[in-house]
Amino acid sequence: MVITGMGAITCLGNSVDEFWTGLKNGKSGIREISLVSPDGFPCRVSGEVSDFDTAEYMDRKESRRMARFSQFAVAAAHQAVKDSGLDLENEDLDRIGVLIGSGSGGLPETDQQAEIRVTRGVNRMSPYYIPMMLVNMAAANISHTFNLTGYTNTCVTACAASTQAIGEASEIIRRGGADVIVTGGTEAGICEIGMGGFSTMRALTTWTGDPVKASRPFDSGRDGFAPSEGSGILIMESLQHATARGAQIYAEIGGWGVSADAYHLVQPHPEGIGAAKAMQRALDSAGVSLDEIDYINAHGTSTPVGDVAEMKAVRNVFGDKVPQISSTKSLSGHSLGASGVHEAIYSLIMLQNGF
């Protein structure tokens, strides 16, 4: 399974070309929060998508019927399809699928409609609320936009959602269920209910200094994650299909692994047992040795508990052969269900450009 196209909407930029320059130059996308009033929240920063114009990707009527997370996904999908060079008019659309990951779906829309229900009554709620907020609607909207009638599904596994979607997409192609999968993830959860929920969990940073320094993975003074949003989409194909059409190939999906801590609702196992199992299973799936791994893009959310558990997991697997490791969340914040695909794209860009 190979990756032949990429598209991204992020707080670092609204295209792959935009944000890779920022990434290379160490530019942070974390700023003072503006999507909601920071009053009452201990966290006052976020990684918000800015200068995003839906008119570049869809007509006004369509955009008004989509939640923000779906708008991001459709926009990134347009970029990825274009980048891949796929000629959809000459493809068997029954053989092209969609598999997207998201943690919470239309959370801001739930916030808005709950306010309408309280202040104006249930009969004033939008008739599009339900088809906007459902987590599977990002995949559905991509399918509808491009008339893709193949395998379609959604991974709803919190912060692992888009990473798992990429892995599952490779399995669909491997078993012959599709020739091409539009995969990745999307998230838009910066709203009062989202901020409130994470705040009461004490998961968010309470940093009050320069916003660009708020996300500090592995730093001794880290105090929580900086919430972020956006979407990343990959075009994944069987090698045979990509080669037959002369596609550019960015990378191969060699292997992947999944596990569960079975430990706590919101905290990792303190020894990182679950994460270690997932990494070992990925190595075994790919059939590679520790010496063949050059870089790890860590989850590294900047939480006091999570970063320590993750490093223990890495040490458990790699021992004294730990390769270069970093967390790009120091610049991008934590885009929750979209974080895995964002970081996959960041890693592909670093691989391509040698930095």
Buried (B, 14 or more C-beta within 10 A) or exposed (E): BBBBBBBBBBBBBBBBEBBBBBBEEEEBBBBEBEBBEBEEBBBBBBBBBEEBEBEEBBEEEBBEBBBBBBBBBBBBBBBBBEBBBBEEEEBEBEBBBBBBBBBBBBBBBBBBBBEBBEEEEEEEBBEBBEBBBBBBBBBBBBBEBBEBBBBBBBBBBBBBBBBBBBBBBBBBBEEEBBBBBBBBBBBBBBBBBBBBBBBEEEBBBBBEEEBBBBBBBBEEEBBBBBBBBBBBBBBBBBEEBBEEBEBEEBBEBBBBBBBEBEEEEEBBBEBBBBBBBBBBBBBEBBEEEEEEBEEBBBBBBBBEBBBBBBBBBBBBBBEEEBEEBBBBBBBBBBBBBBBBBBBBBBBBBBEEEEE
